[in-house]
């Protein structure tokens, strides 16, 4: 790169940052495309549509049918938003809340009106029932003449596959009527036998017709027949303070990280800060471009990735300093530093990306939303570190910043004997992990429950209150919530305003009859409202048993996939085994924090644990990459010497990365509201645990496994 090209690069980078800032702040065009204000926000930040369905019939539906219907509806509404919530209300009602939407009628039209569904022959014989249809999707394809046509693709269950194969084989050339709520909505003709459980319905005049048919089939395959009894546009669950303080915390966190990087790494620190700003801009624009739903935990997660995005820069600049200390020229050190850091950055990020892919593929609800945000952060952080940072550093060198003083020189440090202290480290870890089950046992014996499960996991009470005036979100936070908290003795309270009315929904833990009476009287006295304006309903958890099982299965498979990748890349199963054990260690330490401090376990718990998994494995890979390198460079040294040297060489990186991530989350904890604190505190514990395990546990575990294998042979 010559000087002219270097100037073009720097001007281009400044222009890119300016464009990202302008796009995030204002947007492009009349519609403001790309503006941060257009990012889809979750129910907790902006509200959305709330629809309540009731099971048809005089008899109360079974608990099994209600749970099955809730789960199927959850799968359906994920298409609108990964953060949509579906939960049972009372004994025969199901409530759906979809964020980022303001037109309830549009959702009802797209989702379909719940009713019975049957596939019948013209003589009235039922071929399939709705519960034998797994899914229905509208698609566009080309016909035999190459023309575009709109179709509906059906996926049948195992039982449906067998029944449909027999019916289609016996009725080729005849129509099969699709009967929805006792009305024929389509009567496609059977062209051939369909044995594989996948059918295509053709003949749609438009994409809209295909969408309507698919919606009717999907909603009609529920276990119960449902009817809509109310639909409302509801406000945000959390107050304006939550958003404001989170954004302030994010800005302060970014500023502190940039200052830290400049103080530690001089000129490369300035580059890292500039790259970080570009990373934030790209993240905001990408959230908009990919229609990802942003929730309060999502904001916290993004603030966390800001700290993690610095990690790649820390690895690179530490390598550059090592090369300069080894006598290389600055130009060679820059080139070699990026090259040597590449494997650690790629392996760490690809491992986490694999986990994100599996979680997105198999997870539901907030797990899927978390996976999408995580994947986005990983890709953008690699781009900014490996491409943007490299271009800027190289350009600055060509423009005259060629002296080693601008980059620093790695100081020679005494090798620390980590292996000699491995038994102490293992003992500390065992004690930290045991805090969890011990705390659970004590809490359970005291009658408080082993864990503090939130409404997301154990359900609660929804209180509908029609006030005499239109209360603002600020008034609900400052005036109404303290009244509720005095009755419940619990900080977990969600309030939602119904747009265009004075009605407010208040969600709390399950209230006893006496507590309901006490709360009703307190609200009547404070706001002079009629008793009839206050109604209570028991609601189920928003995280169903099926969703928990999906999340658990997804995490297990993700861990196995990471294990296989590490095994493949490092050619040693012991690297993979010790990495997964360390990952489990960090998760259990964070779990112990939840049990000891009695932090509420809800949707943020899932997000927190998944974040720790990604953070932990990334930190471990860096040390393993150095051990792999030193196994070749120090072939005559003992295993203990190799591990001690490798951990010592990467110690600065481990400390700095943990510190920058810690700073962002600590600011969030100090400034955040109660809900944010419940997310930030275990994250802080996880960051400390991840830093500790990567330095003190992973290398020692690999050493023990490797030494044992040698003795066995």
C-alpha positions as CSV (number, residue, x, y, z in Angstrom):
1,X,0.0,0.0,0.0
2,X,1.4,3.4,-1.0
3,X,0.7,6.8,0.5
4,X,-2.0,7.7,-2.0
5,X,-3.8,4.5,-1.4
6,X,-3.4,4.9,2.3
7,X,-5.0,8.3,2.2
8,X,-7.9,6.9,0.2
9,X,-8.4,4.1,2.8
10,X,-8.5,6.5,5.7
11,X,-10.9,8.9,4.0
12,X,-13.0,6.0,3.0
13,X,-13.2,4.7,6.6
14,X,-14.1,8.1,7.9
15,X,-16.8,8.4,5.2
16,X,-18.1,4.9,6.1
17,X,-18.4,5.9,9.8
18,X,-20.1,9.1,8.9
19,X,-22.6,7.2,6.6
20,X,-23.3,4.7,9.3
21,X,-23.9,7.4,11.9
22,X,-26.2,9.3,9.5
23,X,-28.1,6.2,8.5
24,X,-28.6,5.1,12.1
25,X,-29.7,8.6,13.2
26,X,-31.8,9.8,10.2
27,X,-32.1,7.0,7.7
28,X,-32.0,7.0,3.9
29,X,-34.8,8.3,1.8
30,X,-38.3,9.5,2.7
31,X,-39.0,6.3,4.7
32,X,-35.8,6.6,6.7
33,X,-34.5,3.2,5.7
34,X,-31.9,1.9,8.1
35,X,-32.6,4.3,10.9
36,X,-32.3,3.0,14.4
37,X,-35.8,4.3,15.2
38,X,-37.1,1.7,12.7
39,X,-35.6,-1.3,14.5
40,X,-38.3,-3.7,15.6
41,X,-38.6,-3.5,19.4
42,X,-39.9,-6.2,21.7
43,X,-43.0,-6.1,24.0
44,X,-40.9,-4.9,26.8
45,X,-39.7,-1.8,24.9
46,X,-42.5,-0.8,22.6
47,X,-45.5,-3.0,23.1
48,X,-47.4,-4.6,20.2
49,X,-50.6,-6.5,19.6
50,X,-52.4,-8.7,22.3
51,X,-54.9,-11.2,21.0
52,X,-57.0,-13.4,23.3
53,X,-58.6,-16.6,22.0
54,X,-61.1,-18.8,23.9
55,X,-61.7,-22.6,23.3
56,X,-65.0,-23.3,21.7
57,X,-67.5,-25.6,23.5
58,X,-69.2,-25.7,26.9
59,X,-66.8,-28.2,28.3
60,X,-63.4,-27.1,29.8
61,X,-60.6,-28.4,27.5
62,X,-58.1,-30.8,28.9
63,X,-54.8,-29.5,30.2
64,X,-52.9,-31.5,27.6
65,X,-54.9,-30.0,24.7
66,X,-54.4,-26.5,26.0
67,X,-50.6,-27.0,26.4
68,X,-50.4,-28.5,22.9
69,X,-52.3,-25.6,21.4
70,X,-50.1,-23.1,23.2
71,X,-47.0,-24.7,21.9
72,X,-48.3,-24.9,18.3
73,X,-49.3,-21.3,18.4
74,X,-45.9,-20.3,19.7
75,X,-44.4,-22.0,16.7
76,X,-46.7,-20.1,14.4
77,X,-46.2,-16.6,15.8
78,X,-42.4,-17.0,15.7
79,X,-42.8,-16.0,12.0
80,X,-43.8,-12.5,13.1
81,X,-41.2,-12.2,15.8
82,X,-38.9,-14.5,17.8
83,X,-39.9,-12.6,20.9
84,X,-43.7,-13.2,20.5
85,X,-45.2,-14.7,23.6
86,X,-48.1,-17.2,23.9
87,X,-49.5,-18.2,27.3
88,X,-52.6,-19.7,28.8
89,X,-55.1,-17.4,30.6
90,X,-57.5,-19.1,33.0
91,X,-58.7,-22.6,32.1
92,X,-59.8,-22.1,28.4
93,X,-58.1,-18.9,27.1
94,X,-54.9,-18.4,25.2
95,X,-53.2,-15.0,24.9
96,X,-50.8,-14.1,22.1
97,X,-48.6,-11.0,22.3
98,X,-46.6,-10.0,19.2
99,X,-44.2,-7.1,19.5
100,X,-43.6,-4.3,17.0
101,X,-47.1,-4.4,15.5
102,X,-49.8,-1.8,15.7
103,X,-52.6,-3.3,13.6
104,X,-54.4,-6.1,15.4
105,X,-56.8,-6.7,12.5
106,X,-53.9,-7.3,10.1
107,X,-52.4,-9.9,12.4
108,X,-55.8,-11.6,12.8
109,X,-56.2,-11.7,9.0
110,X,-52.7,-13.1,8.4
111,X,-52.7,-15.6,11.3
112,X,-56.2,-16.9,10.4
113,X,-59.4,-17.4,12.3
114,X,-59.1,-20.6,14.4
115,X,-61.6,-23.3,13.4
116,X,-61.9,-27.0,12.6
117,X,-60.0,-28.4,9.6
118,X,-60.7,-31.6,7.6
119,X,-59.6,-33.0,4.2
120,X,-62.7,-34.8,2.8
121,X,-63.6,-36.8,-0.3
122,X,-66.7,-35.5,-2.2
123,X,-68.8,-38.2,-0.5
124,X,-68.0,-36.7,2.9
125,X,-65.4,-39.3,3.9
126,X,-62.7,-37.6,6.1
127,X,-59.2,-38.3,4.8
128,X,-57.2,-36.1,7.2
129,X,-57.9,-34.1,10.3
130,X,-56.2,-30.8,11.2
131,X,-53.9,-32.4,13.8
132,X,-52.4,-34.6,11.1
133,X,-51.0,-31.5,9.3
134,X,-47.5,-30.5,10.6
135,X,-47.2,-27.3,8.6
136,X,-48.4,-25.3,5.5
137,X,-46.4,-22.7,3.7
138,X,-47.1,-20.5,0.7
139,X,-44.4,-20.6,-2.0
140,X,-43.7,-19.4,-5.5
141,X,-42.3,-21.8,-8.2
142,X,-42.1,-22.3,-11.9
143,X,-44.6,-24.5,-13.8
144,X,-43.8,-26.8,-16.7
145,X,-44.0,-23.8,-19.1
146,X,-41.5,-21.8,-17.0
147,X,-44.2,-19.4,-15.8
148,X,-44.4,-18.3,-12.1
149,X,-47.1,-19.9,-10.1
150,X,-48.2,-19.7,-6.4
151,X,-48.6,-22.9,-4.4
152,X,-49.1,-24.1,-0.9
153,X,-46.8,-26.8,0.4
154,X,-48.1,-29.2,3.0
155,X,-46.0,-31.2,5.5
156,X,-47.9,-34.1,7.2
157,X,-47.3,-35.9,10.4
158,X,-46.4,-39.6,10.4
159,X,-50.0,-40.6,10.8
160,X,-51.1,-38.1,8.2
161,X,-48.5,-39.3,5.7
162,X,-49.9,-42.9,5.9
163,X,-53.5,-41.8,5.6
164,X,-52.9,-39.4,2.8
165,X,-50.8,-41.9,0.8
166,X,-53.7,-44.4,0.8
167,X,-56.3,-41.7,0.0
168,X,-54.4,-40.2,-2.9
169,X,-53.5,-43.6,-4.4
170,X,-57.2,-44.6,-4.4
171,X,-58.5,-41.2,-5.7
172,X,-56.3,-40.1,-8.6
173,X,-58.2,-37.7,-10.8
174,X,-60.7,-36.9,-8.1
175,X,-60.8,-33.8,-5.9
176,X,-60.1,-33.7,-2.1
177,X,-61.9,-30.9,-0.4
178,X,-60.2,-28.8,2.2
179,X,-63.0,-28.0,4.7
180,X,-62.3,-25.2,7.2
181,X,-64.9,-24.4,9.8
182,X,-67.5,-26.3,7.7
183,X,-66.8,-24.4,4.5
184,X,-64.9,-25.7,1.5
185,X,-62.0,-23.3,1.0
186,X,-60.2,-25.4,-1.7
187,X,-60.8,-28.5,-3.7
188,X,-57.6,-29.6,-5.4
189,X,-57.6,-32.6,-7.7
190,X,-55.3,-35.5,-7.0
191,X,-52.8,-35.9,-9.9
192,X,-50.8,-38.8,-8.5
193,X,-50.3,-40.8,-5.3
194,X,-48.4,-38.9,-2.6
195,X,-46.5,-41.3,-0.4
196,X,-43.9,-39.1,1.2
197,X,-46.0,-36.8,3.4
198,X,-45.3,-33.7,1.3
199,X,-48.0,-32.3,-1.0
200,X,-48.2,-29.3,-3.3
201,X,-51.5,-27.5,-3.9
202,X,-51.4,-25.6,-7.1
203,X,-53.9,-23.3,-8.9
204,X,-53.5,-20.1,-6.8
205,X,-54.3,-16.9,-8.6
206,X,-52.0,-14.8,-6.5
207,X,-49.5,-14.8,-3.6
208,X,-52.2,-13.4,-1.3
209,X,-54.6,-16.4,-2.1
210,X,-51.8,-18.8,-1.4
211,X,-51.0,-17.1,1.9
212,X,-54.6,-17.1,3.0
213,X,-55.0,-20.8,2.3
214,X,-51.8,-21.7,4.1
215,X,-52.8,-19.6,7.1
216,X,-56.2,-21.3,7.3
217,X,-54.6,-24.7,7.2
218,X,-52.0,-23.9,9.8
219,X,-54.4,-22.4,12.3
220,X,-57.0,-25.1,11.6
221,X,-54.5,-27.8,12.6
222,X,-54.6,-26.8,16.2
223,X,-55.7,-29.3,18.9
224,X,-58.6,-27.0,19.9
225,X,-61.1,-24.8,18.0
226,X,-60.6,-21.3,19.1
227,X,-62.5,-18.0,18.8
228,X,-61.2,-14.5,19.2
229,X,-62.7,-12.7,22.2
230,X,-60.6,-9.6,22.2
231,X,-57.6,-7.9,20.5
232,X,-55.8,-4.8,21.7
233,X,-52.7,-2.8,20.9
234,X,-50.7,-2.7,24.2
235,X,-47.9,-0.5,25.3
236,X,-44.4,-1.4,26.5
237,X,-44.0,-3.7,29.6
238,X,-41.1,-1.6,30.9
239,X,-40.8,2.1,31.6
240,X,-39.0,4.8,29.6
241,X,-36.2,4.8,32.3
242,X,-35.2,1.3,31.4
243,X,-34.5,2.2,27.8
244,X,-32.9,5.6,28.6
245,X,-30.5,4.2,31.3
246,X,-29.5,1.2,29.1
247,X,-28.6,3.5,26.2
248,X,-26.7,5.8,28.5
249,X,-24.9,2.8,30.0
250,X,-24.0,1.7,26.4
251,X,-22.6,5.0,25.5
252,X,-20.5,5.3,28.7
253,X,-19.3,1.7,28.3
254,X,-18.1,2.3,24.7
255,X,-16.3,5.5,25.8
256,X,-14.6,3.7,28.7
257,X,-13.5,0.8,26.5
258,X,-12.1,3.1,23.9
259,X,-10.2,5.2,26.5
260,X,-8.8,1.9,28.0
261,X,-7.6,0.6,24.6
262,X,-5.9,3.9,23.8
263,X,-4.1,4.0,27.2
264,X,-3.0,0.4,26.8
265,X,-2.2,0.1,23.1
266,X,-1.4,3.7,22.0
267,X,-2.0,4.1,18.2
268,X,-3.5,0.6,17.7
269,X,-5.9,1.5,20.6
270,X,-7.1,4.5,18.6
271,X,-7.7,2.2,15.6
272,X,-9.5,-0.3,17.8
273,X,-11.8,2.5,19.1
274,X,-12.5,3.7,15.6
275,X,-13.3,0.1,14.5
276,X,-15.5,-0.3,17.5
277,X,-17.6,2.7,16.4
278,X,-18.0,1.2,13.0
279,X,-19.0,-2.1,14.6
280,X,-21.7,-0.4,16.6
281,X,-23.0,1.5,13.4
282,X,-23.0,-1.8,11.4
283,X,-24.9,-3.5,14.2
284,X,-27.6,-0.9,14.3
285,X,-28.1,-0.9,10.5
286,X,-28.0,-4.7,10.3
287,X,-30.6,-5.1,13.1
288,X,-32.9,-2.9,10.9
289,X,-31.9,-4.7,7.6
290,X,-32.5,-8.2,8.9
291,X,-35.7,-7.3,10.8
292,X,-34.4,-8.6,14.1
293,X,-36.5,-7.9,17.2
294,X,-34.6,-6.0,19.9
295,X,-35.6,-6.5,23.5
296,X,-34.1,-5.2,26.7
297,X,-31.9,-8.3,27.2
298,X,-31.0,-7.8,23.5
299,X,-29.7,-4.3,24.3
300,X,-27.7,-5.8,27.1
301,X,-26.4,-8.5,24.8
302,X,-25.3,-6.0,22.2
303,X,-23.5,-3.9,24.9
304,X,-21.8,-7.2,25.9
305,X,-20.7,-7.9,22.3
306,X,-19.2,-4.4,22.3
307,X,-16.8,-5.7,25.0
308,X,-16.3,-9.0,23.1
309,X,-15.6,-7.2,19.8
310,X,-12.5,-5.7,21.3
311,X,-11.2,-9.2,22.0
312,X,-10.0,-9.7,18.4
313,X,-8.2,-6.4,18.4
314,X,-6.5,-7.3,21.7
315,X,-5.3,-10.6,20.3
316,X,-3.9,-8.9,17.2
317,X,-2.2,-6.0,18.9
318,X,-0.7,-8.3,21.6
319,X,0.8,-10.4,18.7
320,X,2.2,-7.3,17.0
321,X,4.0,-6.3,20.2
322,X,5.4,-9.8,20.6
323,X,6.8,-9.6,17.1
324,X,8.4,-6.2,17.7
325,X,9.9,-7.5,20.9
326,X,11.4,-10.4,18.9
327,X,13.3,-7.9,16.8
328,X,11.0,-7.8,13.7
329,X,10.5,-4.5,11.9
330,X,7.2,-2.7,12.5
331,X,6.0,-3.5,9.0
332,X,6.8,-7.1,9.4
333,X,5.3,-7.2,12.9
334,X,2.0,-5.8,11.7
335,X,1.8,-8.4,8.9
336,X,2.9,-11.3,11.1
337,X,0.7,-10.2,14.0
338,X,-2.5,-10.3,11.9
339,X,-1.5,-13.7,10.4
340,X,-0.7,-15.3,13.7
341,X,-3.8,-14.0,15.3
342,X,-6.0,-15.2,12.5
343,X,-6.3,-18.8,13.6
344,X,-7.3,-18.0,17.2
345,X,-9.9,-15.4,16.0
346,X,-11.4,-17.7,13.4
347,X,-11.5,-20.8,15.6
348,X,-13.0,-18.9,18.5
349,X,-15.6,-17.2,16.4
350,X,-16.5,-20.1,14.2
351,X,-17.0,-22.3,17.3
352,X,-19.4,-19.7,18.7
353,X,-21.0,-19.3,15.3
354,X,-21.7,-23.1,15.1
355,X,-23.5,-22.8,18.5
356,X,-25.5,-19.8,17.2
357,X,-26.5,-21.8,14.1
358,X,-27.7,-24.8,16.0
359,X,-29.6,-22.6,18.5
360,X,-31.3,-20.7,15.7
361,X,-32.2,-23.9,13.9
362,X,-33.6,-25.8,16.9
363,X,-34.5,-23.2,19.5
364,X,-37.7,-21.3,19.9
365,X,-38.7,-17.9,21.1
366,X,-36.0,-15.9,22.9
367,X,-33.4,-18.7,22.2
368,X,-33.9,-18.2,18.5
369,X,-33.8,-14.4,18.8
370,X,-30.6,-14.6,20.9
371,X,-28.9,-16.9,18.4
372,X,-29.7,-14.4,15.5
373,X,-28.3,-11.5,17.4
374,X,-25.2,-13.5,18.5
375,X,-24.5,-14.6,14.9
376,X,-24.8,-11.0,13.7
377,X,-22.4,-9.8,16.4
378,X,-19.8,-12.5,15.6
379,X,-19.7,-11.8,11.8
380,X,-19.5,-8.1,12.2
381,X,-16.8,-8.3,14.9
382,X,-14.6,-10.4,12.6
383,X,-15.1,-8.0,9.7
384,X,-14.2,-5.0,11.8
385,X,-11.1,-6.7,13.3
386,X,-9.7,-8.6,10.4
387,X,-10.5,-6.2,7.6
388,X,-11.2,-2.7,8.8
389,X,-8.6,-2.6,11.6
390,X,-6.0,-4.1,9.3
391,X,-6.6,-1.6,6.6
392,X,-6.4,1.4,9.0
393,X,-3.3,0.2,10.8
394,X,-1.5,-0.5,7.5
395,X,-2.6,2.9,6.1
396,X,-1.3,4.7,9.2
397,X,2.0,3.0,8.9
398,X,2.4,4.1,5.3
399,X,1.5,7.7,6.3
400,X,4.5,7.9,8.7
401,X,3.6,6.1,11.9
402,X,6.5,3.7,11.5
403,X,8.3,4.0,14.9
404,X,7.9,1.1,17.3
405,X,6.9,3.6,20.0
406,X,3.5,4.0,18.4
407,X,2.8,0.3,18.8
408,X,4.5,-0.7,22.0
409,X,6.8,-3.7,22.8
410,X,5.8,-6.8,24.7
411,X,7.6,-6.9,28.0
412,X,9.4,-10.1,28.9
413,X,7.5,-11.7,31.8
414,X,8.4,-14.5,34.1
415,X,6.5,-17.7,33.3
416,X,3.9,-18.4,36.0
417,X,3.6,-22.0,37.2
418,X,-0.1,-22.5,36.7
419,X,0.2,-26.3,36.5
420,X,1.8,-26.4,39.9
421,X,-1.3,-24.7,41.4
422,X,-3.8,-26.9,39.5
423,X,-5.1,-28.7,42.5
424,X,-5.8,-25.4,44.3
425,X,-7.7,-24.1,41.2
426,X,-9.7,-27.3,40.9
427,X,-10.6,-27.1,44.6
428,X,-11.8,-23.5,44.2
429,X,-13.9,-24.5,41.2
430,X,-15.6,-27.4,43.1
431,X,-16.5,-25.1,46.0
432,X,-17.9,-22.4,43.7
433,X,-20.0,-25.0,41.8
434,X,-21.3,-26.6,45.0
435,X,-22.6,-23.3,46.2
436,X,-25.5,-23.8,43.7
437,X,-27.0,-27.1,45.0
438,X,-26.3,-26.2,48.6
439,X,-28.1,-22.9,48.3
440,X,-31.0,-24.6,46.5
441,X,-31.2,-27.1,49.3
442,X,-31.3,-24.4,52.0
443,X,-33.9,-22.4,50.1
444,X,-36.1,-25.4,49.6
445,X,-35.9,-26.4,53.2
446,X,-36.9,-22.9,54.2
447,X,-40.0,-23.2,52.0
448,X,-38.9,-20.5,49.6
449,X,-38.4,-22.8,46.6
450,X,-35.1,-24.1,45.4
451,X,-34.9,-21.3,42.7
452,X,-36.6,-18.0,42.3
453,X,-38.6,-18.8,39.2
454,X,-40.2,-15.8,37.4
455,X,-43.6,-15.5,35.7
456,X,-41.9,-16.6,32.5
457,X,-41.3,-20.1,34.0
458,X,-44.1,-20.6,36.6
459,X,-46.9,-18.3,35.4
460,X,-48.7,-15.7,37.5
461,X,-51.7,-13.4,37.8
462,X,-52.8,-10.9,35.2
463,X,-54.8,-8.0,36.7
464,X,-56.9,-5.9,34.3
465,X,-57.6,-2.4,35.7
466,X,-59.6,0.3,34.0
467,X,-58.5,3.6,35.6
468,X,-60.5,6.8,35.5
469,X,-57.7,8.6,33.7
470,X,-55.1,7.8,31.1
471,X,-51.9,7.1,33.2
472,X,-48.5,7.5,31.5
473,X,-45.8,4.8,31.6
474,X,-43.9,7.1,34.0
475,X,-46.9,7.3,36.4
476,X,-47.3,3.5,36.3
477,X,-43.7,3.1,37.2
478,X,-43.6,5.7,39.9
479,X,-47.1,5.5,41.4
480,X,-48.8,2.2,40.6
481,X,-46.0,-0.3,40.9
482,X,-45.1,0.7,44.5
483,X,-48.7,-0.1,45.5
484,X,-48.5,-3.5,43.8
485,X,-45.1,-4.2,45.3
486,X,-46.4,-3.5,48.8
487,X,-49.0,-6.2,48.4
488,X,-46.8,-8.8,46.5
489,X,-43.5,-8.1,48.2
490,X,-41.9,-8.9,44.9
491,X,-40.1,-6.6,42.4
492,X,-41.2,-8.6,39.3
493,X,-44.1,-6.5,38.0
494,X,-45.0,-5.9,34.3
495,X,-47.5,-3.2,33.3
496,X,-49.0,-2.8,29.8
497,X,-51.3,0.0,28.6
498,X,-54.0,-0.7,26.1
499,X,-53.9,1.9,23.4
500,X,-56.9,4.1,23.1
501,X,-58.3,3.4,26.5
502,X,-57.5,3.7,30.2
503,X,-57.1,0.0,30.7
504,X,-53.9,-1.4,32.0
505,X,-52.8,-5.1,32.3
506,X,-50.6,-5.8,35.4
507,X,-48.7,-9.1,35.5
508,X,-47.3,-10.3,38.8
509,X,-46.5,-13.6,40.5
510,X,-49.5,-15.8,41.4
511,X,-51.7,-14.0,43.9
512,X,-53.7,-15.7,46.6
513,X,-57.4,-14.8,47.0
514,X,-56.5,-12.6,50.0
515,X,-53.8,-10.8,48.1
516,X,-56.2,-10.2,45.2
517,X,-58.6,-8.6,47.6
518,X,-55.9,-6.6,49.2
519,X,-54.6,-5.3,45.8
520,X,-58.1,-4.5,44.6
521,X,-58.8,-2.5,47.8
522,X,-55.5,-0.7,47.5
523,X,-56.1,0.4,43.9
524,X,-59.7,1.4,44.7
525,X,-58.5,3.6,47.6
526,X,-55.7,5.2,45.6
527,X,-57.5,5.9,42.4
528,X,-61.2,5.9,43.4
529,X,-62.1,3.3,40.8
530,X,-65.0,0.8,40.9
531,X,-64.4,-2.7,42.1
532,X,-65.9,-4.0,38.8
533,X,-63.2,-2.3,36.9
534,X,-60.6,-4.7,38.4
535,X,-60.4,-8.3,37.1
536,X,-58.0,-11.1,37.9
537,X,-56.9,-14.0,35.7
538,X,-54.4,-16.8,36.4
539,X,-51.9,-17.0,33.5
540,X,-49.5,-19.8,32.5
541,X,-45.8,-19.4,32.0
542,X,-44.6,-17.9,28.7
543,X,-41.8,-20.5,28.5
544,X,-43.6,-23.8,28.1
545,X,-42.2,-27.2,29.0
546,X,-41.8,-27.9,25.3
547,X,-39.8,-24.6,24.8
548,X,-37.6,-25.5,27.8
549,X,-36.9,-29.0,26.3
550,X,-36.2,-27.4,22.9
551,X,-33.7,-25.0,24.5
552,X,-32.0,-27.7,26.5
553,X,-31.8,-30.0,23.4
554,X,-30.4,-27.2,21.3
555,X,-27.7,-26.3,23.9
556,X,-26.6,-30.0,24.2
557,X,-26.4,-30.4,20.4
558,X,-24.6,-27.1,20.1
559,X,-22.0,-28.2,22.7
560,X,-21.5,-31.5,20.9
561,X,-21.0,-29.7,17.6
562,X,-18.5,-27.3,19.2
563,X,-16.7,-30.4,20.6
564,X,-16.5,-32.0,17.2
565,X,-15.2,-28.8,15.6
566,X,-12.5,-28.3,18.2
567,X,-11.5,-31.9,17.9
568,X,-11.2,-31.5,14.1
569,X,-9.2,-28.3,14.3
570,X,-6.8,-29.2,17.1
571,X,-6.5,-32.9,16.1
572,X,-6.8,-33.8,19.8
573,X,-10.0,-34.9,21.6
574,X,-8.5,-33.7,24.9
575,X,-8.6,-30.1,23.7
576,X,-12.3,-30.5,22.9
577,X,-13.1,-32.4,26.2
578,X,-11.4,-29.8,28.4
579,X,-13.1,-26.9,26.6
580,X,-16.5,-28.4,27.1
581,X,-15.8,-29.1,30.8
582,X,-14.6,-25.5,31.3
583,X,-17.8,-24.3,29.6
584,X,-19.9,-26.4,31.9
585,X,-17.9,-25.0,34.8
586,X,-18.7,-21.4,33.9
587,X,-22.4,-22.2,33.4
588,X,-22.6,-24.0,36.8
589,X,-20.9,-21.1,38.6
590,X,-23.4,-18.6,37.1
591,X,-26.2,-21.0,38.1
592,X,-24.8,-20.9,41.6
593,X,-25.1,-17.1,41.6
594,X,-28.8,-17.4,40.6
595,X,-29.4,-19.8,43.5
596,X,-27.4,-17.9,46.1
597,X,-28.6,-14.4,45.4
598,X,-32.2,-15.5,44.5
599,X,-32.1,-13.7,41.2
600,X,-35.3,-14.2,39.3
601,X,-35.1,-16.9,36.6
602,X,-36.9,-15.9,33.4
603,X,-36.2,-15.3,29.8
604,X,-33.1,-13.3,30.6
605,X,-31.8,-16.4,32.4
606,X,-31.7,-18.3,29.1
607,X,-30.1,-15.4,27.3
608,X,-27.5,-15.0,30.1
609,X,-26.5,-18.7,30.1
610,X,-26.2,-18.8,26.3
611,X,-24.1,-15.7,26.3
612,X,-21.7,-17.3,28.9
613,X,-21.5,-20.4,26.7
614,X,-20.3,-18.2,23.7
615,X,-18.0,-16.1,25.8
616,X,-16.4,-19.0,27.6
617,X,-15.6,-21.1,24.5
618,X,-14.1,-18.0,22.8
619,X,-11.7,-17.3,25.6
620,X,-10.6,-20.9,25.9
621,X,-9.8,-21.2,22.1
622,X,-7.2,-18.4,22.4
623,X,-5.2,-20.3,25.0
624,X,-5.5,-23.6,23.1
625,X,-4.3,-21.9,19.9
626,X,-1.2,-20.8,21.7
627,X,-0.6,-24.3,23.2
628,X,-1.0,-25.8,19.7
629,X,1.6,-23.4,18.4
630,X,4.1,-24.0,21.3
631,X,3.9,-27.7,20.9
632,X,5.8,-27.2,17.7
633,X,8.1,-24.4,18.8
634,X,8.9,-26.0,22.2
635,X,9.1,-29.7,21.1
636,X,11.8,-30.5,23.7
637,X,10.0,-28.9,26.6
638,X,7.8,-30.7,29.1
639,X,4.0,-30.5,28.8
640,X,3.9,-28.5,32.0
641,X,6.4,-25.9,30.6
642,X,4.4,-25.6,27.4
643,X,1.1,-25.1,29.2
644,X,2.6,-22.6,31.7
645,X,4.3,-20.6,28.9
646,X,1.2,-20.6,26.7
647,X,-1.1,-19.4,29.5
648,X,1.5,-16.7,30.6
649,X,1.9,-15.5,27.0
650,X,-1.9,-15.0,26.6
651,X,-2.5,-13.8,30.2
652,X,-2.5,-10.1,29.2
653,X,-5.1,-10.8,26.5
654,X,-7.3,-12.8,28.9
655,X,-7.1,-10.0,31.5
656,X,-7.7,-7.2,29.1
657,X,-10.6,-8.9,27.3
658,X,-12.3,-9.8,30.6
659,X,-11.8,-6.3,31.8
660,X,-13.3,-4.5,28.8
661,X,-16.3,-6.8,28.8
662,X,-16.6,-6.3,32.6
663,X,-16.6,-2.5,32.2
664,X,-19.5,-2.5,29.8
665,X,-21.6,-4.8,32.0
666,X,-20.6,-3.1,35.2
667,X,-21.8,0.3,33.9
668,X,-25.0,-1.4,32.8
669,X,-25.5,-2.8,36.4
670,X,-24.8,0.5,38.1
671,X,-27.1,2.6,35.9
672,X,-29.7,0.0,34.9
673,X,-33.2,-0.5,36.3
674,X,-34.1,-3.6,38.4
675,X,-34.8,-5.8,35.4
676,X,-31.4,-4.9,33.8
677,X,-29.6,-5.5,37.1
678,X,-31.0,-9.0,37.3
679,X,-29.4,-9.7,33.9
680,X,-26.1,-7.8,34.5
681,X,-25.2,-9.3,37.9
682,X,-25.0,-13.0,36.7
683,X,-23.3,-11.7,33.5
684,X,-20.6,-10.1,35.7
685,X,-20.2,-13.4,37.6
686,X,-20.0,-15.2,34.2
687,X,-17.3,-12.9,32.8
688,X,-15.2,-13.4,36.0
689,X,-15.8,-17.1,35.9
690,X,-14.9,-17.3,32.2
691,X,-11.7,-15.4,32.7
692,X,-10.7,-17.6,35.6
693,X,-11.5,-20.9,33.9
694,X,-9.7,-20.0,30.7
695,X,-6.5,-19.0,32.6
696,X,-6.6,-21.5,35.5
697,X,-8.7,-24.5,34.5
698,X,-8.6,-25.2,30.7
699,X,-4.9,-25.6,30.3
700,X,-4.6,-27.6,33.5
701,X,-7.4,-29.9,32.4
702,X,-5.7,-30.5,29.1
703,X,-2.4,-31.2,30.9
704,X,-4.0,-33.8,33.2
705,X,-5.7,-35.6,30.3
706,X,-2.6,-35.5,28.2
707,X,-0.3,-36.7,31.0
708,X,-2.8,-39.5,31.9
709,X,-2.8,-40.7,28.3
710,X,1.0,-40.9,28.3
711,X,1.1,-42.9,31.5
712,X,-1.6,-45.3,30.3
713,X,0.4,-46.0,27.1
